[in-house]
Amino acid sequence: MSLLANPAIPDPVRAFGLALHRFAGKGGWVMSSHVAMSMMLALFPFILFVVALAGSLSHDLITEDLIELIFGTWPEAVADPIETELKAVLAGASTQVMTVGGLLAIYFASNGVDAVREAMTRAYHDVDLRPFWQARLLCIALVVAGGGVLIITAAVEVVFPIYATLVAEAIPGETPTWVSKERLSWIFIVAIPAGGVLACHMVLPGRRHSLVQILPGVLLTLALWAAAGWGFSYYIGKFAVYSATYAGLAGAMAALIFLYLNSAILILGAEYNGALIDLRSGGGAEDDL
């Protein structure tokens, strides 16, 4: 690590090396597995719960839009088997089953969020003085808020084509290219993960950090997520044969490994911010080098 102690190396480069060192030293892979497993346990019941809450709207259209919002950035080889099973469950599930499953999803998903909270608190070198009940309520609130955002976004996608048609009829000449459901859907698919990562960095650590301090780790996380999605999709398409190892569980295992990779990247982004803060403040970073 002596090269990283060289002040001639730019801080962003030194911070990335320091973040990798801290991630490995703090059991980042173990924490990532906990987050991934918690999210995998919550995935199906959480979507059932969200669909139940959105049941007052056009059910079929809302279901398709919700699934697209959640899995839009996933590699197709990972998302397709999950979507197929999910649609089969939704087709035969009652509202009561969805609601009960959603309550379980809130508990399981809050465990994953709590793991992220602990990992981010340590990454930023903070001390979380919040009592257990307050921290858990914060995690639950984030889960519920995430479901609400998905419902509102899906509802907008239902209403927007009607609005776009009215705009097209009212505006003489050619309709602007941005007035399209497909373009709006893609904006939402990208914006929701970005907003989720930003929210995690803003509210989960033990103390608040400024936008300038958290933005580098957020951008790093999103960039690595994009690269990981492309790389994992290529790996599955060219090399991996999960069906030979996991048989009928191949789709679930591919999704779990993908969540594991993304959880590690999320925690690494927080470590990157913590390393940058330490390097720029001149305190505490040298001990890790």
C-alpha positions as CSV (number, residue, x, y, z in Angstrom):
1,M,0.0,0.0,0.0
2,S,3.1,2.3,0.0
3,L,2.3,3.7,-3.4
4,L,-1.1,4.9,-2.2
5,A,0.7,6.9,0.5
6,N,2.4,8.9,-2.2
7,P,0.9,12.4,-2.3
8,A,1.8,12.8,-6.0
9,I,-0.9,10.3,-6.9
10,P,-4.3,12.1,-7.4
11,D,-6.7,11.7,-4.5
12,P,-9.4,9.9,-6.5
13,V,-6.9,7.2,-7.5
14,R,-5.5,6.8,-4.0
15,A,-9.0,6.8,-2.5
16,F,-10.1,3.9,-4.8
17,G,-7.1,1.8,-3.8
18,L,-7.8,2.6,-0.1
19,A,-11.4,1.8,-0.5
20,L,-10.6,-1.6,-1.9
21,H,-8.2,-2.2,1.0
22,R,-10.8,-1.2,3.6
23,F,-13.5,-3.2,1.8
24,A,-11.5,-6.4,2.1
25,G,-10.4,-5.7,5.6
26,K,-13.8,-4.9,7.0
27,G,-15.5,-8.1,5.7
28,G,-17.2,-6.3,2.8
29,W,-17.8,-9.6,0.9
30,V,-19.5,-11.1,4.0
31,M,-21.7,-8.0,4.4
32,S,-22.5,-8.1,0.7
33,S,-23.8,-11.6,0.9
34,H,-26.1,-10.7,3.8
35,V,-27.5,-7.8,1.8
36,A,-27.9,-9.9,-1.3
37,M,-29.7,-12.7,0.5
38,S,-32.0,-10.4,2.3
39,M,-33.0,-8.7,-0.9
40,M,-33.5,-12.0,-2.7
41,L,-35.8,-13.2,0.1
42,A,-37.8,-10.0,-0.2
43,L,-37.9,-9.7,-4.0
44,F,-41.1,-11.8,-4.8
45,P,-43.2,-10.8,-1.8
46,F,-42.2,-7.1,-2.1
47,I,-43.4,-7.0,-5.7
48,L,-46.6,-8.8,-4.7
49,F,-47.2,-6.2,-2.0
50,V,-46.6,-3.3,-4.5
51,V,-49.0,-4.8,-7.0
52,A,-51.6,-5.2,-4.3
53,L,-51.3,-1.6,-3.3
54,A,-51.6,-0.6,-7.0
55,G,-54.6,-2.9,-7.5
56,S,-57.0,0.1,-7.8
57,L,-55.3,1.0,-11.1
58,S,-55.3,-1.0,-14.4
59,H,-53.8,-4.2,-13.0
60,D,-52.3,-5.8,-16.1
61,L,-50.7,-2.6,-17.3
62,I,-49.4,-1.6,-13.8
63,T,-47.9,-5.1,-13.4
64,E,-46.0,-4.9,-16.6
65,D,-44.7,-1.4,-15.8
66,L,-43.7,-2.3,-12.3
67,I,-41.7,-5.4,-13.5
68,E,-40.1,-3.3,-16.2
69,L,-39.1,-0.6,-13.7
70,I,-37.6,-3.2,-11.3
71,F,-35.8,-5.4,-13.8
72,G,-35.1,-2.9,-16.6
73,T,-31.4,-2.5,-15.8
74,W,-30.9,-6.3,-15.1
75,P,-29.2,-8.5,-17.7
76,E,-31.8,-10.2,-19.8
77,A,-30.3,-13.7,-19.0
78,V,-30.9,-13.0,-15.3
79,A,-34.1,-11.1,-15.4
80,D,-36.1,-13.2,-17.9
81,P,-36.4,-16.4,-15.7
82,I,-37.3,-14.3,-12.7
83,E,-39.9,-12.3,-14.6
84,T,-41.5,-15.5,-16.0
85,E,-41.9,-17.0,-12.5
86,L,-43.1,-13.7,-11.1
87,K,-45.8,-13.3,-13.6
88,A,-47.0,-16.8,-13.0
89,V,-47.2,-16.1,-9.3
90,L,-49.0,-12.8,-9.9
91,A,-51.6,-14.5,-12.1
92,G,-52.7,-16.9,-9.4
93,A,-52.2,-14.8,-6.2
94,S,-55.0,-13.2,-4.3
95,T,-54.9,-9.7,-2.9
96,Q,-54.8,-11.2,0.6
97,V,-51.8,-13.3,-0.2
98,M,-50.0,-10.3,-1.8
99,T,-50.7,-8.2,1.3
100,V,-49.4,-10.8,3.8
101,G,-46.4,-11.4,1.5
102,G,-45.7,-7.7,1.4
103,L,-45.6,-7.5,5.2
104,L,-43.0,-10.2,5.2
105,A,-41.1,-8.4,2.5
106,I,-40.9,-5.2,4.5
107,Y,-39.3,-7.2,7.3
108,F,-36.8,-9.1,5.1
109,A,-36.0,-6.0,3.0
110,S,-35.4,-3.9,6.1
111,N,-32.8,-6.5,7.2
112,G,-30.9,-5.9,3.9
113,V,-31.3,-2.1,4.3
114,D,-30.0,-2.4,7.8
115,A,-27.0,-4.3,6.6
116,V,-26.3,-1.5,4.1
117,R,-26.7,1.1,7.0
118,E,-24.1,-0.7,9.1
119,A,-21.7,-1.1,6.2
120,M,-22.0,2.6,5.1
121,T,-21.6,3.8,8.7
122,R,-18.4,1.9,9.0
123,A,-17.3,3.0,5.5
124,Y,-17.7,6.7,6.4
125,H,-16.0,6.1,9.8
126,D,-19.1,7.3,11.5
127,V,-20.6,6.3,14.9
128,D,-24.3,5.6,14.7
129,L,-25.8,6.8,17.9
130,R,-29.4,6.1,16.9
131,P,-31.2,3.5,19.0
132,F,-32.1,0.1,17.5
133,W,-35.8,0.9,17.1
134,Q,-35.1,4.2,15.3
135,A,-32.6,2.6,12.9
136,R,-35.0,-0.2,12.1
137,L,-37.9,2.3,11.5
138,L,-35.7,4.2,9.2
139,C,-35.0,1.0,7.2
140,I,-38.7,0.1,7.1
141,A,-39.5,3.7,5.9
142,L,-37.1,3.4,3.1
143,V,-38.6,0.1,2.0
144,V,-42.1,1.5,2.1
145,A,-41.0,4.7,0.3
146,G,-39.4,2.6,-2.4
147,G,-42.7,0.8,-3.0
148,G,-44.5,4.1,-3.1
149,V,-42.1,5.5,-5.7
150,L,-42.6,2.4,-7.9
151,I,-46.4,2.7,-7.8
152,I,-46.3,6.5,-8.5
153,T,-43.9,6.0,-11.4
154,A,-45.9,3.1,-12.9
155,A,-49.1,5.3,-12.6
156,V,-47.3,8.1,-14.4
157,E,-46.4,5.7,-17.2
158,V,-50.1,4.7,-17.5
159,V,-51.3,8.3,-17.7
160,F,-48.5,9.7,-19.8
161,P,-49.5,8.1,-23.2
162,I,-52.9,9.7,-22.9
163,Y,-51.2,13.1,-22.1
164,A,-48.7,12.6,-25.0
165,T,-51.6,11.9,-27.4
166,L,-53.4,15.2,-26.3
167,V,-50.1,17.1,-26.7
168,A,-49.6,15.6,-30.2
169,E,-53.1,16.7,-31.2
170,A,-52.6,20.2,-29.7
171,I,-49.2,20.9,-31.2
172,P,-49.2,21.6,-34.9
173,G,-46.6,19.8,-37.0
174,E,-44.3,17.0,-35.8
175,T,-44.5,15.9,-32.2
176,P,-41.3,16.4,-30.2
177,T,-39.2,13.3,-29.9
178,W,-39.1,13.4,-26.1
179,V,-42.9,12.9,-26.0
180,S,-42.9,9.1,-26.0
181,K,-43.6,6.5,-23.4
182,E,-40.5,4.5,-24.3
183,R,-38.2,7.5,-23.7
184,L,-40.0,8.3,-20.4
185,S,-39.8,4.6,-19.3
186,W,-36.0,4.6,-19.9
187,I,-35.5,7.8,-17.9
188,F,-37.4,6.2,-15.0
189,I,-35.5,2.9,-15.2
190,V,-32.2,4.8,-14.9
191,A,-33.4,7.4,-12.4
192,I,-34.9,5.0,-9.8
193,P,-31.6,3.2,-9.1
194,A,-29.7,6.5,-9.1
195,G,-32.2,8.0,-6.6
196,G,-32.0,4.8,-4.5
197,V,-28.2,4.9,-4.2
198,L,-28.3,8.7,-3.4
199,A,-30.9,8.1,-0.7
200,C,-28.8,5.3,0.9
201,H,-25.8,7.6,1.1
202,M,-27.8,10.5,2.4
203,V,-29.9,8.9,5.2
204,L,-28.3,5.6,6.2
205,P,-24.8,6.5,7.6
206,G,-24.5,7.5,11.2
207,R,-24.4,11.2,10.4
208,R,-25.3,13.3,7.4
209,H,-22.8,14.2,4.7
210,S,-22.9,16.9,2.1
211,L,-23.9,16.2,-1.5
212,V,-20.3,17.1,-2.5
213,Q,-19.0,14.4,-0.2
214,I,-21.4,11.6,-1.3
215,L,-21.6,12.3,-5.0
216,P,-18.3,10.6,-6.0
217,G,-19.3,7.3,-4.5
218,V,-22.8,7.5,-6.0
219,L,-21.3,8.1,-9.5
220,L,-18.8,5.3,-9.0
221,T,-21.5,2.9,-7.9
222,L,-23.7,3.6,-10.9
223,A,-20.7,3.3,-13.3
224,L,-19.6,0.0,-11.8
225,W,-23.2,-1.3,-11.8
226,A,-23.5,-0.5,-15.5
227,A,-20.2,-2.3,-16.2
228,A,-21.1,-5.2,-14.0
229,G,-24.4,-5.6,-15.7
230,W,-22.8,-5.8,-19.1
231,G,-20.0,-8.0,-17.9
232,F,-22.3,-10.4,-16.1
233,S,-24.6,-10.6,-19.1
234,Y,-21.6,-11.5,-21.4
235,Y,-20.3,-14.0,-18.9
236,I,-23.7,-15.8,-18.7
237,G,-24.1,-15.8,-22.4
238,K,-20.7,-17.0,-23.3
239,F,-19.3,-19.1,-20.4
240,A,-21.7,-19.8,-17.5
241,V,-24.0,-22.9,-17.6
242,Y,-25.8,-22.6,-14.3
243,S,-28.4,-25.2,-15.3
244,A,-25.7,-27.9,-15.2
245,T,-24.8,-27.0,-11.6
246,Y,-28.1,-25.8,-10.1
247,A,-30.7,-27.5,-12.3
248,G,-34.1,-25.8,-11.7
249,L,-32.5,-23.2,-9.4
250,A,-30.3,-21.8,-12.1
251,G,-32.4,-18.6,-12.6
252,A,-32.6,-17.9,-8.9
253,M,-28.8,-18.6,-8.4
254,A,-27.9,-16.2,-11.3
255,A,-30.1,-13.5,-9.7
256,L,-28.6,-14.1,-6.3
257,I,-25.0,-13.8,-7.6
258,F,-26.0,-10.7,-9.6
259,L,-27.4,-9.1,-6.4
260,Y,-24.3,-10.1,-4.5
261,L,-22.1,-8.4,-7.0
262,N,-24.2,-5.2,-6.9
263,S,-24.3,-5.2,-3.1
264,A,-20.5,-5.3,-3.0
265,I,-20.4,-2.4,-5.5
266,L,-22.8,-0.4,-3.4
267,I,-20.7,-0.9,-0.2
268,L,-17.5,-0.1,-2.2
269,G,-19.0,3.2,-3.2
270,A,-19.5,4.2,0.4
271,E,-15.9,3.1,1.2
272,Y,-14.7,5.3,-1.7
273,N,-16.4,8.3,-0.2
274,G,-15.0,7.5,3.3
275,A,-11.5,7.2,1.8
276,L,-11.9,10.5,-0.1
277,I,-13.1,12.3,3.0
278,D,-10.2,11.0,5.1
279,L,-7.6,11.8,2.4
280,R,-8.8,15.4,2.0
281,S,-9.1,16.0,5.7
282,G,-5.6,14.6,6.3
283,G,-6.8,12.4,9.2
284,G,-7.0,8.7,9.7
285,A,-6.2,7.6,6.2
286,E,-2.5,7.0,6.6
287,D,-3.1,4.3,9.3
288,D,-4.8,2.2,6.6
289,L,-2.1,2.6,4.0
